Amino acid sequence: MRYAIRLAQRAESLGEVPIGALIVKHDKCIAEGWNNSIASHDPTAHAEVVALRHAGKAVENYRLIDATLYVTLEPCVMCMGAISHARIKRLVFGAFDPKRGAVCNALSLTDAPFLNHRVDWTGGVLEMECGDLLRDFFRARR
């Protein structure tokens, strides 16, 4: 998660919302990403989606069986859909997102009956550090 935080800081240095993600498979980081929606003019360029795109290319398959995705914020609906379709085995996130989180807050898509893949998850890893990044970022802009 500390590496995901460094990726989030990279996003912030570029003027993006500070969220970072990485994907690990067989104890090796195969992809990383950070929010890039503003610079790329792409509403889907969330850290998780960027990392998923890179991981798919790295393993030459859109299915990322036995992979773990680490991200600094509880994923949104769009990202949880992509995580499920990619068949990510395990999700680890930092800060909880009570308003838009789709793992266990606004929605619980990890066990939604209409999805045919279940994602094991752990939330709250380095929660304060991850949350502080976002709070500080938005406080500076208000």
N, C-alpha and C positions, 0 to 999 in steps of 0.2 A: 504494500500500500504506500510505502514511502516513495517508491519510484512513481506511482500514479500521482502522488502529490507533486513531485517535480514536474511531471508532464502538465499538470493543472497550472502550475506556476508559469510554464512555457506559454500556455494558452493566454494567461493573464498578461504576460509581457507583450503579446500580440494584440491586445485589446479585446480578447474573447472572454466569455464567461469561464472562470477557472475550473474546468473539469478535465481530468485526465483518466486514461484507461490503458490497460495492457492485457494481453492474452498470453497465457502460459500453457504449454503442452509438453508433457514428459520433462518437467522441471526446466524448461527452456522458454524464454520470452520469444514468441514468434511474431508478435506485432504490438504496436503501440499507437495511441491516438490521443488527441486532445480536441476540445471544441474548436471548430473552424467554420462555423456557420456564417459569421460576419464577413470574413475575408473571401470566402468561396461563394458567397451569395447563395448558400445552399441550406435550406432549413433542416435537411437530414444529416448535416455534418456534425452530429453530436460525437463526443469522444468515443462512445461505445461503437457507433456505426463506422467511424473512421478506422478503429482498431479491427473490427470485424472484416472490413474490406481488405485491409492489409493482410490479415491472417488467412483469409480465403486464397489470396494470391500466393502467399508463402507456402501453403500446403497443397495448392492447386485443387481445392475442393471447397465448396461453400458450406459443407458440413464439417464442423469443428469438434468432432467426437473426442471425448476425454480432455477437453480444454477447460481452463478456468479463466474467467474474465474478472479482472480487478478494476474497480472504478470508484472515484472519490465521492460520488453522489448516487443515491438510489435511482435506478433507471426509470425513465418515463415510459408511457405506453408504446410509443414507436420503437424505442430501444428494446423493450422487453419482447415485442413481437419479433424483432430481428434476432435477438438472443435465442429465442425459442426455435426459430426456423434454422438457425445455425447449429442447433443441437449442442449448445454449450452445456457442459456437464455441471459446472459449479460457478456460481456468481458470488463475489465478495465485494461489498461496497462499504464506503465510509459513512458519510452523513445520510440520515434519513430525510426524506422529502415528504412532509405531511400533506402538502397541497397537490403535488403531481406525481409522487412516487407510485410506481405500478408493481412493486414487489409485495409490499405489505401495508401501504398507507391508503392513498386514494383508490387504488385497485390492488388486487392480489392475483396477478397473472401467472405467478409461478405454479399455481395449482388450479388454474381455470379449466373447467371441464371441456371447453371447446378447443383447447390446444392439445395436440397429441404428444407433447414432450414436456417433461417436468424438469425443472432446474432446481438443484440444491442451492441454497443460499445462506449467507451469513452477512448480517448487517452490523454497522456500528464499529467497524475496525478503524481505529484512529479517528473516531467520530468528531472529536473536538477540533483537531487540526484541519480535517476536511471541511467542517462547517465554518470554521473561522475564515478560511480562504474565501468562501462565498459571501459570508457576512461582511467582511472587510471590503471586498470588491464592490458589492452593491451599496454599502454605506458611503463609499467614496464617490459614487455616482448620483447620490440623492441630495 
